[in-house]
Amino acid sequence: MSAHAAQAHAVCVCSVRARRPRRGPAPCRGVTPGSGAPGSGQLIVEFAAAGNVKALTRLLEIEYAVPDDELDSSTRAIRTAQVRTAAQRAAHAGMVYTLRLLLEYGADLGLEQGNGRAIACEAAARGHREVLKLLLAPHDPPESIGGNVSTTLQNGHGRTVLMEAAMQGHAECLKVVIEAGADLDFATKNYNATAAHFAARDSHLECLNILRDAGADMEIERTDGKTAMQIHRENVRTQMTNALLRSAPKKSDSGFKV
């Protein structure tokens, strides 16, 4: 190969190498939260929902370390919304460690808004016991880093966190809510249904017993006049009848037993 050809070949190889895409994302430095660039809103939500404590810690220490008084009002509002969304997604996914990290950072859960108001109810419905325990704990740093969520908050269906735990049959979550001081006899506005009614309706006997042992009033009537124990007994009778029907001998088309 001539010297000219060798030089041309080297230039071609270098050009190919120069055009080769870089593997992995570039490190995020100096990104302003809320700018939309890598390292701002998208990553904090992804890390929180995935339970990636190490990556979330680094992101908070670098990209979200700027004090509030050094940000303009618009950027400050965007950053608050990003951290709030990340905390809500962490709770939704059951990621207690990233949720705790965000609460330590000072995340506002948005308890006056739709997703925030339902955050504890959703955790109870999903059976996320540790997340629920953290959400209901008081927020009094450094002694207690909790969400300070009230057990009286209702979701869009008018149900409390106690009702959601009872309705889904999550006994351990139910115990957490009771220990947090929930009103055992709180009833829905439309049907006057309590947590005991929901547990009985969906045949969650363990939850029904937990509520009864905790002191829930089993004689409260729904708008149809039924108590939780009446609903429970009706369900038991229905289950027994269905079991007898399933075990009864079948008959052929001619009417003779087979």
URQUIMO-V325692 format. One record per helix or strand. SS is the DSSP state (2 for helix, 1 for strand). FROM is the first residue (numbers start at 1). TO is the last residue. Records with the same first field share a line. If there is no record, write none. Layout:
SS: FROM-TO + FROM-TO
This chain:
2: 3-19 + 41-50 + 53-62 + 68-70 + 73-93 + 96-105 + 114-117 + 119-126 + 129-136 + 161-168 + 171-179 + 195-201 + 205-214 + 228-247
1: 140-140 + 144-144 + 154-154 + 160-160 + 251-251 + 257-257
